[in-house]
Amino acid sequence: MDLERVEILKGPQTAFFGRNTFAGAVNYIPATPGDEFSGKVSLSYSASDESSHNFTGSLGGPISDKVGVRIALSQERVGADWAFDNGDPLNEENTTAVTGTATFEASDALSFQVTGFYVDSDDTRILQSQEAHVAAGSCNRTYTGNFRSVGTGQNDASFTTDLSQSPRATFCGNMPDWDATPVNFSDAGNIDASTPLFSTFFWFGFPFPVSSNPWSFVTTLPPEMEGVSMVSPPGGLENVYELWRIDLSGEYQLANDGVITAQIARGESSSWVINDNNFGTPTVRPAVLPPFLPTNTSGAWLSSIASWVRDTYIETRYTPPAGERMNWTIGASYYTQDNQRAAFQAFGPTHNLNFQDGDNFGIFGSVDYALTEQWTLSLEGRWNTDTQTIVYDGVSVLQNPNDPGAIVDAEQKYSAFMPRLIISWQPSENTNLYAHFSKSNLQGIDTNAGDYTERTGIPLGLGFFTPKQTLSAFEVGLKQQLGGWLNYAVAAFAMDWDNQTFFELSPAPFFTAANLFGDAEIRGMEIEFDVSPNEWFNFSGGFAYNSVEFVDFAGAGSVASAVLAPTLSLGQQISSVGYRPRYMPEWTGSLSTTVQVGQMAGLASNVWLRLDGIYMGQFYIDNFEWNSVEGHWKLNARLHADIDECWSVEAYGTNLTNDLSHTTAGGTTSITGSLNRKNFAPLPRKREVGLRVTYSF
């Protein structure tokens, strides 16, 4: 995309950006035409592994004294770091994007801007797996926890499991890097109707026939979705995406210098992914497999998800002329979204449909008041009415013309005021101390409790939706500049997240998910700094620490029933109270150094070197503080040189140490036909070194 800048706003940002901004907001500001014609062409290439390239071109400027236009085109290919067993590319990404902006000055007081973009993308970043590396009987650890009833939410009894007695190969609490143990790759990436697919007569300890659905099933939409503009189906194990959006905004300056702005935007997106439900073929067939002859255990076991989203956003706001001590803004917004999703099940030819509509109307505003020359009080707030409707949740008419368990026109609605109060003290122009409190709300999600109860026989006692989520956040901080060479910021925060949603997967052979909810407490601190002792050297970075734990939650899934608590019965969970939620590291950080080599050496041209390190601390991939990924650094570098006023060249390297740690995604499951465990996750990016050339005019 052709952007002027990207604004990263720390959350919550509910007042001006609405719901879904608990963590903050990323605001993409498109590049505008400017006062004279200009453009830029950039080409990068890397021969690392499968080659990567990126082409970006933009051109814009005035076509009259009232009208300006700008258009940009980009095409990027991120080469495959890995390969499926037959050599088809794995982890490849291809993206084509077109962006256009037009500005109109109707008068001195009235102006308009139209921005649109289209993105077409595909990738083969399909979940793959590794087999557990700790043999049965070799995990010398114990796990102690509490059973909890799914239906009542109350603890039943405590338990202790000696993992050295487990009959399975496990990960024993430690997830290896992707280059530490062999990866199970799927047989082929490109698939058609003639490709052999998975089938077996033995499944999870029982002689039971299981076969993949045919290719034609996972590439054909159910009739309920045939009317939407869906992206074409993938050509194999692949994700495909399509997205467009048009945004019209206007600004009118009143006679009193107040400003009225208005915006209307509309967009559509669609995606289609086809996965291998086995997450790759095991490299060695397990010894515990009884003498049943599988038909084809190396072929892909196909499952698929197709989704379509259309949304419309309308906003207007009024900002009066700046006051001597007080400034304020008031506005109103309306947002509507239609969602259609079809899950092509791996177990039998069934389309599980979930169609939902959402509507949100809000009135928002802010007031900044200078109490004194040093003290400022700011209040932001949004009152909104939020409605979420399950239009249909059930089986397609192809499989069941009258699904008795279908949910039709179920609604969840709430109205709430969400405030944010900020007080700041600025004893000098270089020092600012602040404190803020905010409270935000977010819709619950479809519980799927009916399907869970129908499959397992366990009543959950839940309605159609989880309760409304609430986040209460408090932060205090200090920002200061010292001596013109050091800037730093320190902050401490506390957040309480009520009714945070998680999915609960029932054990084999049901494999039915229910969306549950729990409460979490988040406490932490952040520090950022920027040091420039001279004109040619800069050192900056930041670190964040957070202490996060569940105060009310429990879960299950195969890691609970197969590893941690083999005596776990249907309808029970393991309590997660006091545990850290998965994928949330205790420490994160980054360090950056920039050296102006040309300036240091007295050269006329601009030459600089930048080194970046990004740290991801240890985190768990489950909600039981069991399987964890060790902390790790990713190191990147860039060497840039301006050849003249128009040409520049840059050498770059990413992930220079070729760290292949797990990302914050995925989990563990059992190998089909075996007691042993395996993980499943997207594969990380390997080292890449390349060259970029840019021409600006």
WOHU-V626922 format. One record per backbone hydrogen bond with DSSP energy under -1.0 kcal/mol. CO is the residue of the C=O (numbers start at 0). NH is the residue of the N-H. E is the energy in kcal/mol with one decimal. If there is no record, write none. Layout:
CO,NH,E + CO,NH,E
This chain:
1,30,-1.8 + 4,28,-2.3 + 6,26,-3.1 + 8,24,-2.3 + 12,16,-1.8 + 13,17,-1.9 + 20,12,-1.4 + 22,10,-1.5 + 24,8,-3.2 + 26,6,-2.9 + 28,3,-2.8 + 28,4,-1.4 + 37,59,-2.4 + 38,696,-2.5 + 39,57,-2.5 + 40,694,-3.0 + 41,55,-2.5 + 42,692,-2.8 + 43,53,-1.9 + 44,690,-2.4 + 45,51,-2.6 + 51,45,-2.8 + 52,76,-3.0 + 53,43,-2.4 + 54,74,-2.6 + 55,41,-3.0 + 56,72,-2.8 + 57,39,-2.1 + 58,70,-2.6 + 59,37,-2.6 + 60,68,-2.4 + 65,104,-2.4 + 66,62,-2.6 + 66,63,-1.5 + 67,102,-2.6 + 68,60,-2.6 + 69,100,-2.9 + 70,58,-2.3 + 71,98,-2.5 + 72,56,-2.8 + 73,96,-2.5 + 74,54,-2.8 + 75,94,-2.6 + 76,52,-2.2 + 77,92,-2.2 + 79,49,-1.5 + 81,89,-2.3 + 83,86,-2.3 + 87,83,-2.9 + 89,81,-2.0 + 91,123,-2.4 + 92,77,-2.7 + 93,121,-2.3 + 94,75,-2.9 + 95,119,-2.7 + 96,73,-2.5 + 97,117,-2.3 + 98,71,-2.7 + 99,115,-2.5 + 100,69,-2.3 + 101,113,-2.8 + 102,67,-2.0 + 103,111,-2.8 + 108,252,-2.2 + 109,106,-1.9 + 110,250,-2.5 + 111,103,-2.6 + 112,248,-2.7 + 113,101,-2.6 + 114,246,-3.3 + 115,99,-2.7 + 116,244,-2.0 + 117,97,-2.4 + 118,242,-2.4 + 119,95,-2.8 + 120,240,-3.1 + 121,93,-2.9 + 122,238,-3.1 + 123,90,-1.6 + 123,125,-2.0 + 127,680,-2.0 + 128,183,-3.8 + 129,678,-2.1 + 133,169,-1.9 + 134,137,-2.2 + 137,139,-1.0 + 138,140,-1.5 + 140,162,-2.3 + 142,160,-2.8 + 144,158,-2.4 + 145,574,-2.9 + 146,155,-2.5 + 147,572,-2.7 + 148,152,-1.9 + 153,148,-2.7 + 156,146,-3.6 + 158,144,-2.2 + 160,142,-2.2 + 161,164,-1.7 + 162,165,-1.4 + 168,676,-2.2 + 169,133,-2.0 + 170,173,-2.1 + 172,627,-1.6 + 176,179,-1.6 + 183,128,-1.4 + 184,280,-1.9 + 185,84,-2.4 + 186,85,-1.1 + 188,236,-2.6 + 191,194,-1.6 + 197,211,-3.0 + 198,295,-2.5 + 199,209,-2.4 + 202,205,-1.2 + 205,202,-2.9 + 205,207,-1.2 + 209,199,-2.4 + 213,217,-1.2 + 216,219,-1.1 + 221,224,-2.0 + 222,225,-1.2 + 224,227,-1.3 + 227,229,-1.7 + 234,190,-1.5 + 235,237,-1.2 + 237,273,-2.0 + 238,122,-2.4 + 239,271,-2.0 + 240,120,-2.1 + 241,269,-2.4 + 242,118,-3.1 + 243,267,-2.0 + 244,116,-2.2 + 245,265,-2.2 + 246,114,-2.7 + 247,263,-2.6 + 248,112,-2.7 + 249,261,-2.1 + 250,110,-2.1 + 251,259,-2.8 + 253,256,-1.9 + 257,253,-3.1 + 258,318,-2.8 + 259,251,-2.8 + 260,316,-2.3 + 261,249,-2.5 + 262,314,-2.7 + 263,247,-2.9 + 264,312,-2.7 + 265,245,-2.5 + 266,310,-2.2 + 267,243,-2.4 + 268,308,-2.9 + 269,241,-2.1 + 270,306,-2.6 + 271,239,-2.1 + 272,304,-2.0 + 274,302,-1.7 + 275,278,-2.1 + 285,288,-1.3 + 289,291,-2.3 + 295,198,-2.0 + 299,197,-2.1 + 300,276,-4.3 + 302,274,-2.8 + 303,343,-3.2 + 304,272,-2.4 + 305,341,-2.9 + 306,270,-2.3 + 307,339,-2.5 + 308,268,-2.5 + 309,337,-2.8 + 310,266,-2.1 + 311,335,-2.2 + 312,264,-2.8 + 313,333,-2.6 + 314,262,-2.7 + 315,331,-2.5 + 316,260,-2.5 + 317,329,-2.0 + 318,258,-3.1 + 324,369,-2.7 + 326,367,-3.1 + 328,365,-2.3 + 329,317,-3.2 + 330,363,-2.3 + 331,315,-2.3 + 332,361,-2.6 + 333,313,-2.5 + 334,359,-2.7 + 335,311,-2.3 + 336,357,-2.8 + 337,309,-2.1 + 338,355,-2.0 + 339,307,-2.6 + 340,353,-2.4 + 341,305,-2.4 + 342,351,-2.5 + 343,303,-1.7 + 345,347,-1.2 + 347,349,-1.9 + 349,344,-2.5 + 350,395,-1.9 + 351,342,-2.5 + 352,393,-1.6 + 353,340,-1.2 + 354,390,-1.6 + 354,391,-1.7 + 355,338,-3.2 + 356,388,-3.0 + 357,336,-2.5 + 358,386,-3.0 + 359,334,-2.6 + 360,384,-2.5 + 361,332,-2.6 + 362,382,-2.8 + 363,330,-2.9 + 364,380,-2.1 + 365,328,-2.3 + 366,378,-2.5 + 367,326,-2.3 + 368,370,-1.0 + 368,376,-2.9 + 373,425,-2.6 + 374,370,-1.1 + 374,371,-1.7 + 375,423,-2.5 + 376,368,-3.1 + 377,421,-3.0 + 378,366,-2.2 + 379,419,-2.6 + 380,364,-2.0 + 381,417,-3.2 + 382,362,-2.8 + 383,415,-2.1 + 384,360,-2.1 + 385,413,-2.1 + 386,358,-2.6 + 387,411,-2.8 + 388,356,-2.3 + 388,390,-1.1 + 389,409,-1.8 + 391,354,-3.1 + 392,406,-2.3 + 393,352,-3.3 + 395,398,-1.2 + 395,399,-2.4 + 402,405,-1.4 + 406,392,-2.0 + 409,389,-3.2 + 411,387,-2.9 + 413,385,-2.9 + 415,383,-2.4 + 417,381,-1.4 + 418,438,-2.1 + 419,379,-3.0 + 420,436,-2.2 + 421,377,-3.3 + 422,434,-2.0 + 423,375,-2.4 + 424,432,-2.9 + 427,430,-1.4 + 429,480,-2.3 + 431,478,-2.8 + 432,424,-3.3 + 433,476,-2.4 + 434,422,-2.7 + 435,474,-2.3 + 436,420,-3.0 + 437,472,-2.7 + 439,470,-2.4 + 441,468,-3.3 + 444,465,-2.3 + 446,514,-2.7 + 447,451,-1.9 + 448,452,-2.6 + 449,453,-2.4 + 450,454,-2.3 + 451,455,-2.5 + 452,456,-2.5 + 463,446,-2.5 + 468,441,-2.0 + 469,497,-2.8 + 470,439,-2.5 + 471,495,-2.3 + 472,437,-2.5 + 473,493,-2.5 + 474,435,-2.7 + 475,491,-2.6 + 476,433,-2.3 + 477,489,-2.6 + 478,431,-2.7 + 479,487,-2.4 + 481,484,-1.7 + 481,485,-1.7 + 484,531,-2.9 + 485,481,-3.1 + 486,529,-2.5 + 487,479,-2.5 + 488,527,-2.5 + 489,477,-2.8 + 490,525,-2.7 + 491,475,-2.2 + 492,523,-2.3 + 493,473,-2.5 + 494,521,-3.1 + 495,471,-2.2 + 496,519,-2.6 + 497,469,-1.8 + 499,517,-2.4 + 501,515,-2.9 + 503,513,-2.6 + 506,509,-1.6 + 511,505,-2.1 + 513,503,-3.7 + 515,501,-2.2 + 517,499,-2.5 + 518,550,-2.6 + 518,551,-1.4 + 519,496,-2.8 + 520,548,-2.0 + 521,494,-3.3 + 522,546,-4.5 + 523,492,-2.7 + 524,544,-2.9 + 525,490,-2.4 + 526,542,-2.2 + 527,488,-2.5 + 528,540,-2.1 + 529,486,-2.4 + 530,538,-2.8 + 535,595,-3.1 + 537,593,-2.6 + 538,530,-3.4 + 539,591,-3.1 + 540,528,-2.5 + 541,589,-2.4 + 542,526,-2.4 + 543,587,-1.9 + 544,524,-2.2 + 546,522,-2.3 + 548,520,-2.6 + 549,577,-3.0 + 551,518,-1.7 + 552,575,-2.7 + 554,573,-3.3 + 556,560,-2.1 + 557,561,-2.8 + 558,563,-2.4 + 559,564,-2.8 + 564,567,-2.5 + 568,571,-1.9 + 570,149,-2.9 + 572,147,-2.3 + 573,554,-2.2 + 575,578,-2.5 + 578,549,-2.6 + 580,583,-1.1 + 585,545,-2.2 + 586,616,-2.3 + 587,543,-2.8 + 588,614,-3.1 + 589,541,-2.3 + 590,612,-2.9 + 591,539,-2.8 + 592,610,-2.6 + 593,537,-2.2 + 594,596,-1.7 + 594,608,-2.4 + 595,599,-2.6 + 596,600,-2.3 + 597,602,-3.2 + 605,641,-2.5 + 606,597,-2.4 + 607,639,-2.9 + 608,594,-2.9 + 609,637,-2.4 + 610,592,-2.5 + 611,635,-2.8 + 612,590,-2.4 + 613,633,-2.2 + 614,588,-1.9 + 615,631,-2.4 + 617,585,-1.2 + 618,628,-3.1 + 619,582,-3.5 + 626,620,-2.5 + 627,174,-2.9 + 628,618,-1.7 + 631,615,-2.7 + 633,613,-2.6 + 634,655,-3.0 + 635,611,-2.7 + 636,652,-2.5 + 637,609,-3.0 + 638,650,-2.4 + 639,607,-2.2 + 640,648,-2.6 + 645,695,-2.2 + 646,642,-1.9 + 646,643,-1.6 + 647,693,-2.6 + 648,640,-2.5 + 649,691,-3.4 + 650,638,-2.8 + 651,689,-2.6 + 652,636,-2.6 + 653,687,-2.0 + 654,657,-2.2 + 659,177,-2.8 + 662,664,-2.4 + 666,679,-2.2 + 668,677,-2.8 + 670,673,-2.1 + 675,670,-2.6 + 676,131,-2.8 + 677,668,-3.0 + 679,666,-2.0 + 680,127,-2.2 + 687,653,-2.8 + 689,651,-2.4 + 690,44,-2.4 + 691,649,-2.8 + 692,42,-2.6 + 693,647,-2.1 + 694,40,-2.6
